[in-house]
Amino acid sequence: MSDRVYKLIELTGTSTKSVEDAIQTAVARASETIRHMRWFEVVEIRGSINDDQVAQWQVTLKIGFALEDDAEALD
């Protein structure tokens, strides 16, 4: 089947290192329970400040994944 249906979820990953690390954190965690992830879209970047320094990056992203058809679900 070539035509697909996709679902979007929204997650927020965090990191004390970088925006990229926050994205990687969210995608890695989602991969533990979601199959067929295809793309992500950054929705918002924000963070927290502690003692005049960036303490944490918070990145909200949407992750798109393909819904399984009946044949895939049986595999």
WOHUHU-V254382 format. One record per pair of residues at least 4 apart in sequence whose ideal C-beta (glycine too) atoms are under 8 Angstrom apart, sorted by the first residue. I is the first residue (numbers start at 1). GAP is how many residues later the second one is. D is the distance in whole Angstrom. If there is no record, write none. Layout:
# WOHUHU-V254382
i=I gap=GAP d=D
i=I gap=GAP d=D
This chain:
# WOHUHU-V254382
i=1 gap=68 d=6
i=4 gap=62 d=5
i=4 gap=63 d=7
i=5 gap=61 d=7
i=5 gap=62 d=5
i=6 gap=32 d=7
i=6 gap=58 d=5
i=6 gap=59 d=7
i=6 gap=60 d=6
i=6 gap=61 d=7
i=7 gap=57 d=7
i=7 gap=58 d=6
i=7 gap=60 d=6
i=8 gap=54 d=5
i=8 gap=55 d=7
i=8 gap=56 d=5
i=9 gap=21 d=7
i=9 gap=25 d=7
i=9 gap=53 d=7
i=9 gap=54 d=5
i=9 gap=56 d=8
i=10 gap=33 d=7
i=10 gap=50 d=6
i=10 gap=51 d=7
i=10 gap=52 d=5
i=10 gap=53 d=8
i=11 gap=15 d=5
i=11 gap=18 d=8
i=11 gap=19 d=6
i=11 gap=49 d=7
i=11 gap=50 d=6
i=11 gap=52 d=6
i=12 gap=14 d=7
i=12 gap=46 d=6
i=12 gap=47 d=7
i=12 gap=48 d=5
i=12 gap=49 d=8
i=13 gap=9 d=4
i=13 gap=10 d=6
i=13 gap=11 d=7
i=13 gap=12 d=4
i=13 gap=13 d=3
i=13 gap=14 d=7
i=13 gap=16 d=7
i=13 gap=45 d=8
i=13 gap=46 d=5
i=13 gap=48 d=7
i=14 gap=8 d=6
i=14 gap=11 d=7
i=14 gap=42 d=6
i=14 gap=43 d=7
i=14 gap=44 d=5
i=14 gap=45 d=8
i=15 gap=4 d=8
i=15 gap=6 d=4
i=15 gap=7 d=4
i=15 gap=9 d=8
i=15 gap=10 d=6
i=15 gap=41 d=7
i=15 gap=42 d=5
i=15 gap=44 d=8
i=16 gap=39 d=7
i=16 gap=40 d=5
i=16 gap=41 d=8
i=17 gap=4 d=4
i=17 gap=40 d=8
i=18 gap=4 d=7
i=18 gap=39 d=6
i=19 gap=4 d=7
i=19 gap=26 d=6
i=19 gap=38 d=5
i=19 gap=40 d=6
i=20 gap=4 d=6
i=21 gap=4 d=6
i=21 gap=36 d=7
i=22 gap=4 d=7
i=22 gap=35 d=5
i=22 gap=36 d=7
i=22 gap=37 d=4
i=23 gap=4 d=6
i=23 gap=17 d=7
i=23 gap=19 d=7
i=23 gap=36 d=5
i=23 gap=38 d=6
i=24 gap=4 d=6
i=25 gap=4 d=6
i=26 gap=4 d=6
i=26 gap=14 d=8
i=26 gap=33 d=7
i=26 gap=35 d=6
i=26 gap=37 d=8
i=27 gap=4 d=6
i=27 gap=10 d=7
i=27 gap=13 d=6
i=27 gap=36 d=7
i=28 gap=4 d=8
i=30 gap=4 d=5
i=30 gap=7 d=7
i=30 gap=33 d=6
i=31 gap=6 d=7
i=34 gap=29 d=7
i=34 gap=31 d=5
i=35 gap=30 d=7
i=35 gap=33 d=7
i=36 gap=29 d=5
i=36 gap=30 d=4
i=36 gap=31 d=8
i=36 gap=32 d=7
i=37 gap=26 d=6
i=37 gap=27 d=7
i=37 gap=28 d=5
i=38 gap=26 d=5
i=38 gap=27 d=6
i=38 gap=28 d=6
i=39 gap=24 d=7
i=39 gap=25 d=5
i=40 gap=21 d=5
i=40 gap=22 d=7
i=40 gap=23 d=5
i=40 gap=24 d=7
i=41 gap=20 d=6
i=41 gap=21 d=5
i=41 gap=23 d=8
i=42 gap=17 d=6
i=42 gap=18 d=8
i=42 gap=19 d=5
i=43 gap=17 d=5
i=43 gap=18 d=6
i=43 gap=19 d=6
i=44 gap=15 d=7
i=44 gap=16 d=4
i=45 gap=12 d=7
i=45 gap=13 d=7
i=45 gap=14 d=5
i=45 gap=15 d=8
i=46 gap=12 d=5
i=46 gap=14 d=8
i=47 gap=7 d=6
i=47 gap=8 d=7
i=47 gap=9 d=6
i=47 gap=10 d=5
i=47 gap=11 d=6
i=48 gap=6 d=8
i=48 gap=7 d=5
i=48 gap=8 d=5
i=48 gap=10 d=7
i=49 gap=4 d=7
i=49 gap=5 d=6
i=49 gap=6 d=6
i=50 gap=5 d=4
i=51 gap=4 d=8
i=68 gap=4 d=4
i=68 gap=5 d=5
i=69 gap=4 d=7
i=70 gap=4 d=7
i=71 gap=4 d=7
